[in-house]
Amino acid sequence: MLVGDHGTQQNFFVAQQAAAAPVALAQLPPLAAGFTGREGELGRVAGLLSPSAGPGAVVVSAVAGLAGVGKTTLAVHAAHAAREAGWFAGGVLFIDLHGYDQEPVQPGQALDALLRALGVAGEHVPEGAEQRAGLYRSVLAQAGEPVLVIADNASSEAQVRPLLPGPGPHRVIVTSRHTLAGLGARLLDVTVLGQVAAVELLDTVVRAARPGDDRVSGDPAAASRLAGVCGGLPLALQVTAALLVADPALAAAELAAGMADEVRRLEALRYDDGSGVSAPSVAAAFELSYRQLDADAARLFRLLPAAPGPDVSTQAAAELAGWPASRARAVIGRLARAHLVEPGGMRGRWRMHDLLGVYARQVPEGSPGEREEAFGRLLAWYLRYAQASDAHLRALAGTAVPAEFTGRDDALGWLDAERPGLIATVAVAAAAGRHREAMRLPLCLSEYLMWRRRFDDWLAITAVCRDSARHLNNKGNEAAALTNLGNALHGVRRFEEAVSAYQDAAAIYREADDRRGEGKALNNLALSLVEVRRFEEAVSASQDAVAIFREAGDRHGGGRALNNLGIALLEVRRFEEAVSAHQEAVAIFREAGDRYGEGRALANLGLALWGVGRFEEAISAHQDAVAIDRETGNRHSEGLALVGLGLVLAEVKRFEEAITAHQDAVTIFRETGDQHWESIALGNLERYRAEQAAQGKRQQQ
C-alpha cells in the first residue's frame, strides 16, 4: 500500500502506475482471399487439432515450407475451422515471432506478450524466460476451456519450445520455413501449389476484383505459364494476380513472357523444382512488380526497409521519403495494390513481407546513401515526437505542452503504436554511430515505458543510452541513464542492482556538482533501499534528497522526496515524522496541481495517521485518495487506497464498511490482474467477516 515517488529521469519524476490488464483471446487474423488447393493439408491439421486426437496430449503442427508458400494462411484457415467446430472455446492466441527478421522475437518477449494477452498484468510478468514459461503454463492450466496458440514464423526450436503448454486440452500450431524435427511435434510440410490450384488462385483473385475478367480462364496456356513461372508459390501468385488487376489491359500471355525474363534474380530465393536454371522463383514476381512501379512507388519501396521494427505508419513512411503524409498514403496504396506492402497490425500501419524486404534492400537503384538519409529523417521525426509525447505525459495542470498532440491520451496512442519501431530504432541508431540520438531517444521514452510497465524494453534501450553517453563522454546523460536503469531494475525487482545503479548515478552527479540530479538519484535510491530492508539508509537518502531540493528551490521535487521519506520513516516506526512528511508532500502536490502525486501522498498519509492512532483523520485521508484515484482513472492505486481504508475502518469496528472497501478492492485487483494484492484483500475480507460475526454475537449477549 505504500506508494513511492519513483520517477524517471529527464525533467522530473512521477510514480509508477499500474494499468489494467485486458484479456485478448480473440487474436485470430481474418481469412485470406484466394485460398485454394489445401484441402488435404487442412484435413490433416484438423485431425491434429480435434479433441478426439487424445485427451491431455499436446499436439503441435509445425507447418513448414518455403517462404511465401502460404504457411500462415493455412494455419489461420485451419484455426477458423476449428473455432467454428467449437474446439477452442477458450480462444485463440496469435503471435508473429519474426524468426527471419534481423531482430527475431526472443522467447522471453513472446511469453511476455502471451501472458499479457491471457490477462496477466505487466507488474506480475516475471523477469526470466524460464519463470515466464512456468507462469504461462500455469495460467493455461487454469483456463476453463481449450485455447489454441498459433506461433507464426519461427526460425528455431529454441525460439518456440518455451511457448508449448503443459499437459491439457490446449493446442499449438507453429509455422516455420524449417522442419522443426526436434520439437517432438507432428510435422506437416507444406509444398507449393499444384498447377491446377495455382491457376485457380490466379483466376479467383482476378475475378474477385472484376467478376467478368476472363484473362486467366480464357487463356489456359498463358495461365499455365504464369503458374509455372510463379513456381506455385502463393505469394508470387498473389503479386502476379495483383499486376493483372492493376492493369486491365495487360494480357496474361504478355505478363507471362515478361516474368520469364526475370527468373535468374535473387538466386538465394530460387525454388528448385528440378528444372535447373529455368526453375521458377519468387524473384521474378518481385522484380517485375518493382519494374511496373512509377518513380515515387519504386523509391518508397526501396526506402521502407530502412525503418526498424515490424511495421510502419503512413506518417513514418512519409518521413522516410521526405513527403507530406497525403502523398505517402497515395503511394502506399499503389504498393498495396501490387501486393508489395500489406496492412500491419493496426489501422494505418503497413508491413512488408520479409522476403520482399530482402529484395528491396538489394535493389541497386537509387541515389548513393538514400537509405541512410531516409533513416536519418525517420530518426529525427521519432525524436521530435517522442520529446513532445514525453512532455504531455509529464505535464502538470496548466503547463504548456507541444502542439504535436492534442493531449495525454493522444500522446499515449502514438507511443503505443510506434513502440516496437522506437525500441528497435535505438539499437540501430547506436550501431550506425548515431550516438547522440541513441542517447536522447531513450530518455524521452522513460516515462512512457514506466507508465506501461514495459520493463524489458526499458532495460534494453537504457543500456544503449548509457553506453552512447559514455561514448560521447556526456556525464550528465550517463547519470540520467543510470537513474533510469535503476528504475527499470526496480521494476523487475532486481533491487540490489537498482541500488548500485542509483549510487553510481549519484556519484557522477556529485562529481559534476549537479545537485538536482543528485537529489533525483538519491530520491529513487531510497525506494530500492526500502525494498532490501536497509531502512536507516533509505531514511538518510531521502533526507539528503529533501535537503537538496530545498536548497535548489525545487518545491515539486521536494514533495516527491518527502513522500518517499515518509515511506522510509514508516518502516522504522517514526510515525509522527512520517505524518509530517506526508502532510507537507500533500500540500506541495496540491499547490502544483499534481493530482496523481496528491493521491499517492494522501494514501501514504492515511497509513501514517493510522500508525499514530488518529483513525478518523486516517479514514478521511484514504477516502480523499480513493476519490482522486477515481478522478484520474488510476485503478490500481485506487485498489491500494481501498485496502488502506478498510484497514482503518476495521480498526474502529466499522466492519460493514471495511468489508465493502475490500470487496471493491478485490474487484479492482482482479481487473488489473494483481494476484498478490487480491490475495491480501481476500484474506482481510475473511478476517473482517469473522470479526463482524463475533461482534454480532457479543451484542446479542
N, C-alpha and C positions, 0 to 999 in steps of 0.2 A: 504493500500500500504506500510505501514511501516513494515518492516520485521526484527524482532529482532533476536538476537543470544540467543536462549533459549535451551541450551544444556542439555543432560542427564549427570548424574553424574557417572563417573568412572575414566576416564583418562583426558578427556576434552570434550568440548561441541560442537554440531553443531545445526543449527536451524531446526525448524520443516519444513518438506517438504510435500506438498500435492500431492498425486498420482492420476492419472486418475481413474475414477470410471467406469469400464466396465459394460454393461448390460448383465445379464446372465439369459435369459428367455427360455433356451432350456435344462433344467436340468433333463428331464425325463430319468430314467435309461433304459437300454435295456431290451427287453423281455427275460423272463427266459425259459429255455428248460424244456420240460416235463409238461407244464401247461395243465391240463385237469380236467374235472369234475366240472367246474364252470360256465357252460352256463347260468344257472338260475340267479346266483349272478351277472354275467356280464350284463345280460339283465336288472336287477333291477338298477344297478349302471348307466347304460346308460340312463334309464328313468329319473334318478335324475339329470344327467348332461346335458341332452338335452335342447336346447334353448326353446323347447315347454313346459318345466316344469313351465314356467311362467316368464314374464319379471320382472326384479327387485328383484326377490326372491333370497335369499341366501340359497343355498341347500348344506347341509353338509352330507356326507355319512360317518358315524362313523363306520368303518369296524372293528368290534371287534371279539375276539375269542382267543383260546388257543395259547400260544407262539409257533411259528413254523407252524401254521396252514395255512399259505400262504396269510396272510392279505396284505402284501406289494405287493406280486406278483399279487394278484387280482387287487389292486389299480392301479398298473403300466399297466397291460393289459387293464383295462378299460380306462385309460388315453390315451394309444396309439390309441385305437379305436376311442375315442372322437376327438383326434387330426386329425386322418385320415378323420373323418367326417367333419372337418373344423369348429368344435365348439369352438376351443380355438386358434384363430389366433394370439392372444396376447402372447402366450407362456405358458410354464409350469414351476412352481417353485416347487422344491422338497427339503424338509428338514427333516432330521432324528433327532427327539427330544430326543433320547436315554432315554426314560422315565423310564426304569428299570435299568439303569446303576447306579453306586454309585454316580455319579455327573450328573444328568439329565440336559439337556439344559433348562435354565430358559427362561421365556417369553421375557425378555429384550434382551437376547443373540439371540434368534430366530428372533426377529424383526430386530435386527442389521444385521443379515445375509440376511434376506429377503429384507431389504431396500437397502443394497449394491448390491444385485442381480438385483434390479429394477433400478440401476444406480445412487443411492444417494451416494455422496461422504462421506467418513468416517467423515470428518470435519463437515458435516451437519446432522449427526445422533444425535438426542437429547440424553440427559443423561438418563432420566427416562423411565421406560417401558410404562407408560401411554402416554407420549409425543411421544414415538416411534410408539405406536399403532395409535395415531392420524395422524402422518405423513404417516404411512403405508396405512391407509385407504384413505388419501388424494391422495397419488401417484397412487393408484389403481383406484380411481375415475377419474383421468385424463387420464387413459390408453384408447387408442382408440379402442382396441379390447378386447374381453373376455380373462381373464387369469385364468388358473387352478392352485390351490395351493394344494400340497399333503403334509400334516403334518403327518409324519410317526412315529410310536412307541411312542405315547403319553401315559402318565400314569395318567393324571387327566384332568378334565375340566378346572381347573385354568391354566394349562400349555398351553392349546391350544386356550382358548377363545379370548385372545388378537390378535390372528392370523386371526380371521374372518374378511373379508372385510365388508364395509358398503353396502348399497343397490346398486344393479347394476347387470351386467351380469356375474360377476365372480363366480367361484365355488370353493369349498374346499372339499377335501377328507381327513378324519382323520382316521388313523389306530391305534388301541389300543387293549390291552388284556382285557380291561374293557369296559363294556357297558356304554358309557358316556350319561346317561339318562338326565342329567340336562343341556345339551348343546343346547337344542332347535333344535336338528338336526333330520333328518331322519336316523333311525338306521337300519343297516344291520349286523346281527350276522352271522359270518362265522363259520361253523362247520367243523369237519374233513371230509375227502373224503369218499364217499361210497366205498363198496368193489370193484365194477367194475372199478370205476375211479382210485382207488389205484393200482390195478393190472395193469391197462393201463399205469399209470405213471411209474411203475417199468419197464414194457416192453419197453416203449418209450425210457427211458434213456439208458437201456442196449443195445437196437438196434441202438441208435444214435452212440454209440461207435463202435459196430460191427454189421452191418446190418443182418448178418446171425445167430446171437446169439439167440437161442430159449429156453434158460434155464427157462425163465419165462412163455412164451406162451406154451412151451412143457410140462410143469408140472403144470397143473391148481391147483391141490391140494396143492402143496408146495407154489405156488404163493399166493393162498388164505390164507395160514397160515402166510406167510410173511406180507401180508397186514394187517392181524388181529393183529399180534404182534406189528406192527408199529402203530396200532390204527388209521390208515388213516391219520396220521399226515404227511404232505408233507415233512417237514424237515427230519423226521426219514426215510421216504421212499427214499428220495434222498441219504441219507447216506447208506442205505441198498443197493440201486442200485449201488452206488459207490464201495461198497465192492465186488459186483459181477463183476463189470467192472475191478477192480484192480486185481482180481484173476480169470482168465478164467476157472480154474479147479475146482472152488468152486461150488457145486451143490446148487440149490435153497432149496432143502429139507434139506441139511446139514446146510445151513445158518439159515434156519427157526428153526431147532432144537437147534442150539446154541443160538439164540436170545431168545428163550423161557425160557432159564435158567436164564435170567437176569432181569425178569420183576419186581423184588422187589426193584431195585435200584432207588435212588432219588425219594422217596415217594412224596415229595412235587411237583414233576413234573409229577406225575402219572395221566393219563387220565381216568376218571371214566366213562366207557361206560355201567355201570350197571352189569358187570360180576364179581364184587367183587375183591378178591385178585389177580385173574388172568387177571385183566384189563390191556390192552397194555399200554406201556409207552415209551416216548422218551428215557428214561434212558437205555432201553435195547439196542437201536441202538447205543447210545453213548458208553456204556460200551463195547459192542462187537467190535465196531470200534476201541476203545482205545486198547483193547486186541490184535487186529490184527497188531498193530504198532510195528516196531522194536524199539530197546532201544533208539536210537537218537530221533526218531519221538515222542516217548512217553515222553521223557524228555522235549523236546521243547514244546509239547502240555501242559504240566504241568506248564511251566515257562511263557508262553505268557501272561496269566492274570496278571503277576507281572508288566507289562508295563501299566502305566496310559495312559489315552487318548483313543480315539475311534479306532485307528488302529496303526500298527507298520510298519516300513520299514524293508526290508530284513536285513539291517545293524543293526538296533536296535534289531532284533531277534537274530542276531549273537552275539551281546554284552550280551544279556540276558543269552545265553548259553555259552559264552566264546569261540566261534568258529570263524574260518575265514568265511567271507561272502559267499564264494562259497559252503561251507559245509551247512551253514544255508539255502541257497537257494534250495539246493537239498532236504533237509529235509522238508522245507515248501512245496515243490512240492508234496511230498508224502502225507502231511497233506491235501493239497488242493484236491488231487485226492480222498481222503477219505471223502471229504466234511467236514473236521474238521476245516478248515480255508477257507476264501473266499477273493477275491481281495477287497482291500479297495477303498477309493475314488480316489486315484491316482495310476498311474502305479508304480509297485514295492512296493506297500504297501498292508498290509494284516490285516484283522479283523476276530475276532472270534464271532460267533453268541452269543448273551448274555446268552442263556441257556447253550451253550457249555462252556462258561466262568465260569458259576456257577459250572458246573460239574467238569471242570479242576481244579478249586480251591479246590474242595473237594476230589480229588483223594488222598488217603492217602500214596501213594508210594513216593519214592524218599528219598534223604538224609534229615536229620533234617535241617531246615533253608535254604533249597535250593532256595526258592522263595525270601527270604530276601537277600541272596547273589546275586541272579540274578538282583534284583532291584538295589543293590549297584553297580554292573558292569554297568548297564544302566545309572545310575545317573552320574558315573564318565565319561562315554562317552559323555553324554549330556553336562556336564560342560566343558570338553575339547573342544568340537566342538563349543559350544556357545562362549567360550572365543576367539577361532580362528575366528569365523564369526564376532564377535564384533570388533576385530582388523581390519578386512577388511573393515567394514563399517566406521570406524573412521580414516582409514589411509589417510594421505596426500600424494601428489605426491612424489615418491622417497623413501617412507617409507618401510622398510622391513615388510613383512606380513607372517603369518604362512602358512605352506605348505599344510594344510588340504583342502584348497580351491584354485581354480585356479584364482579367482578374486572376485570382489564385487558381480557380478551377480550370481556366483556360491554359494556364501555365503548366499545371499538373497533367492535363491531357496531352499537351505537346511532349512533355518529358516521358510520359508513359509510352507514347507511340514511337519516339525516337530512341528510347533507352538502349536497345541492342546495338544500334548503329553508333551511338555516342560512346558506349563502353568499348566497342571494337576499335573506334577511331583513336582512342587514347593510345593503345598499343601500337597501332600503325603509325601514328604521328611520331612516337618515340623512335620506332625502327627507321623512319625516314629522316631522322635527325632534326625533326621539328620540336625540339625540347621545350621551347617557350610555350607552345600550345599544349604539349603533353603535360606540362606543369600546371597551366592555368585551368584547363578544362575540368580536371577532377575537383579542383577547389570549388568550381561553380556547381558541381553535381552533388557535393557532400550533403547538403541539407535535404535534397530530394531523396537520395539513397537512404538516409536515416529515416525519413518520413515513411518511405515504402518498405523499410527494413530489408533492403537488398544488400545484405552484408557481404556476400561473396563478390558481387560486382564492386562494392566499395573497397574491399581489401585489395582486389586486383589493381584497380586504377590508382588507388592511393599509393601503392608501392611504386608504380610508374611515376607518379607525381614526385615522390620523394627522390627517386633516382635521377629524374630530369633536373630537379632543383639542385641536386649535388653536382650534376654535370655542368650546370650554369653557375655554380658557386653562389647560389642565391640562398643565403642562410635564413632569411625571413620566411620564404615559402617552404624551405626544408622543414623548419619548425612547424609551420602550419600543416604540412603534410603529415608530420609525426603526430600532431594532435589529432588529426582526423583518423590516422591509423589507429591510435589509441581508442577512439570512439568505435571504430569498426570492430576491433578486437574485443572491446567491452560488449558489443552487441552479440558476438558469438561466444561470450562467456569465457574468453581467454584472458582472465583478469590480470594475471601476473605479467603477461606480455604487454597488456594495456598500460599497466603501471610503468613498465620500463620505457614504453614509447612516450608517455606523458613526461616522465622525468627527463628524457633526452631533449624533448621539445622545450621544457622549462629552462634547461641548461643553456640551450642555444639562445633563447630569448634573453636570458640573464646576461650572457656574454655580450649580446648586441645592445644591451640596455633598453630593450623593448619591454617596458613594464606592463602594458596592457596585454601583450602577447603572453608574457609570463603568467599574468593573472588568469587568463583563459586556460592555459595548460594546467595550472595548479587547481583551478576550479573543477575541471574534469577529472584530474588525478584523484581528487577526494572521493568521488563516487566509486572508483575502482578499488581504492584503499578500503572503503567500507565493505565491499564485496569479499575482500580477502581478510576481513576482520582485523585490520590494522587501524582500529578506531581512533586512537590518540593521534596517529599520523594524519588521519583524514581530517580531524578537527584542526590540526595545525595547518594543513594545506589550505583548508577553507578559510581560516582566519587570515592567512597570508594573502589569499586572493581578495578577500573583502578589503583589506588594508590597501592593496594595490589599486583596486578600482576606485576607492575613495580618494586616494592620492591623485589619480588621473581624472577625477571628476566624472567618472562613468557611472551614473546612477543605475541604469538598467543592468549593466554588467554586475554592479554591486548587489542588485536584487537577486540575480541568479546565484551569486556566491553565497548570499545569506540563506537562500533556500537550501543549498547543499550543506552549508554549515549547520543548519537546524537538523538535517537528517543525521549528520555525524554526532551532534550533541545528544540526540535521542538515543543513539546506540550506547552512549556512555552514561545515560540516565541523568543528564543535566537538563531536566525538563523545563525549568523556568527560563534558562538561557535559550533553549530551543524555541519556546513560545515567543520570546522577544525577537529572535532572528526571523521567524516565520511572519510575525506581525509586521515587521519592517519590510520584509520582502513583498507581502501582500500590498502594502501601501505604495511601494515603488512600482509594482506591476500595474496597479490601478491608475497611478499617475501617468504611466507611459501608454495606457490603453492596450496593454498586453493581456488579453483575456485568457489565452492559454496559460501563461505564466501565473496569472492570478488564481485560476482554478487549481493548478498544481500546488501552489503555496497554501491555499486555503485547506486543501485536504491534509497536507502535512501539519498545518497549524491545528487542525482538529485532533490529530493524534497526539500532539504535544500537550494540548489542553486536557485531553483525556488522561495523560500521564500525571498531571498535577491535580486531578480530581475536579476540574472545572467543567462538569459534564454538560450543563445546558449550553455553555459557550461552545463546547466541542460539537454538540449536535448542530448548532446554528452554522458553524464554520463548514461542517460537512454538507449540510443542506445547500449552502451557497455554492460550494464546489460542484455538487451534483447539478445545480441549475445552470452554472456556467458551462459545464461539460456538455449538457444537452443543447445549450445555445450554440456552441461551437462544433457540435457533432463529434466530439471526442468520446466515442463509445467506451473504449477500454478504460480510460481514466474515470469515466462515469461509474463503471463497474467497481473499480477500486474505491472510489469515494463512497459508494453504497455499502461496501463491506465495512469501511471505517465507521460509517453512520450506524450500521447495525450493531457494531461492537459497543458503541457508546449507548445506544438505546437499550441494549440488553443490560448494560451496567446499572441503569436506573430502572430496571424491571419493566420496561415497556416492550414486552416480548412480541406482542402482535405486530407492532411497527418494525421491530428488528427482523422478524420473520419476513415481512413484506419486502423490506430493503434487500434482504439476502435472496429472496426469490427473484427479484428484478435483476440482481447481480448475476445469479446463475444464468438467467436468460441471455444477458449480455455476453458472458464468458463463453457460452455455447455458440452464440452468434459470431464471436471473434475467434473461436477455436482455441481459447486459452484453457486447457485442461487442468493446469496447475491451480489456477485461481478458482476454477469451477469446483475442484475437489475441496479446496479450503472453504468456499461458500457453502457447499453441501454439508460439510462437517459441522460448520457453525449452525446451519439450519437444524440439523438433527439435535444438537445440544440445546438450542433455544426452545425447540418444541418440547423436549423433555423437561426443561426448566419451567416452561409455561404450564405444562400439565401438573408438575409438582406444586407450583404456585396455586393452581386452582384447587388442588386437594387441601392445601393448608387453609385456604379461605373458607372452604366448606366445613372444615373442622372448627 
